[in-house]
Amino acid sequence: MILLLLALASTKPPVVVSALTTRHLAEDCRGKDTDPTANFCTGYIMGVFDTLSSSYQICPSAADVSTIDAVAVARKYIRKNRKGWSSAPWFVVREAFVTAYPCHTEPDAQPKTAPKPDAKAKPKPRHLKRSR
């Protein structure tokens, strides 16, 4: 039993790797960027889009972005960035979406700097001072 525990403890965790390469995805995504066909290319791209969107890694405007728009962004990025084909397709599609649909922080969410003390601050009037 102890040997089994030691053997399990010394093994590396499994790495899940997709058999799909970016080259294969690019081949499946040939054609017009705005092709609305429901096929493997569209499904793969929209799977990445939904995953990133639901985890707030990208922030597309629901009013301005359609499925065709999102697919076109990814297809164009894949086609124009062959240097990235050595990476897994998920990362290439992610880069396309992070570039196209970045998340911006709200102005109120940004850290505010403390106001600088006024060198010529006026003394408080007598009636506002606390008596001891």
N, C-alpha and C positions, 0 to 999 in steps of 0.2 A: 504494500500500500504506500509506504513512504517513497519507494523507488518510482512509483507511478506519479506521485505528487511532484517529485523532483523533476521527472521527465516533462510533465506538463508545464512546470514553472520555467523550465529552460527553453521551451519552444517559443519561437517568435509568433506574434499574432499574424493571422492570415491577411494577405493583401488582396483586395478585390480589384481585378483589372478587367476592363472591357476588351473584348476582341475587336471592337470597332476602332478603326484608326481615323484620323482626320481626313486622310486621303480617300478612304471609303465613303465617309460622309460627304465630302466634296463631290465625289462621283454621283452619289445619290441625289445631290442637290443641284445638279446641272440644269440648265434651262433659265428661264426668266426669273429674276429675283422675286417678282410679285405673283408667281404661279400659285393659285389658290388650291391646287390639287391636294387632297388629303392623302399623303403618302408617308413613307418612312422619314424622309427629310423633314417634312413639316411637323410630324409627330415628335421627332427627336428634339428639334429646335424649340417647340412649344413646351416640351417637358422641362427643358433647361430654363426657359422663360418663366414658367409657373413656379418652379423650385426657387429660383432667385427672387422672384417677385414676392412670393409668400413668406420668404425669410428676410425681406427688406434689404436684400443686397443690391437690388435695382429698384428704381422708383418711377415706373412709367405712369403717365397720366391715362387713366381709364377712358377719359373723354377723347383723347387724341391718338391713342395707339390701337390699331386693329391687329388681328392675327396676321393678315397679309403684311402689314408694316413691320411687325416683329420678325417674321420669316425673312422679309427682304433685307432687313438690317443684318441678320446673321449670314444669309447667303452671300451678300456683297462682301462682308468682312472675311468670310472663309476664302472667297475667290481672290481677294486683293492682298491677303496676308499669307502667302505660301510659306514664309519663313516660320510661321507658327504651326505648321503641319506636323512638326516633330512632337508637339504636345498632344495630349489626349483631346479628343474632339470636344468634350464637355468644357475644358478650360478655354478652348478657342472660342466657342459660342458664348461662354461667360464673358470673356473679354469684349466681345462685340456688344453685348448688352450693357455691361458696366460702363463702356464708353458712350453708348447711345442714351442710356437712361440712368444717369448717376443720381444718387440720393443727395439732396441738398439739405443742410440743416436749417431749421427755422431761425430767423434773426434772434428771437427770444431765447432760443436754446443755446446760443453761443455764450461763452463765459463773458461776463461783463467786467470791465475794469473798474476798480474803485475810483471815485472822483478824487482828483488831486486837491489837496488842501489849498485854500485860498490864502495867499500870503498877506493880503490886506483884509482879513476877516474883521468884520465889525464886532465889537464887544456886545454881549447880550444886554438889552435894556434892563434896568434895575428891577422892574416889576416881574421879569422872567427868571431872575436869579433866585436860587433856593436860599432860604435863610437857614442858618445853622443853629 
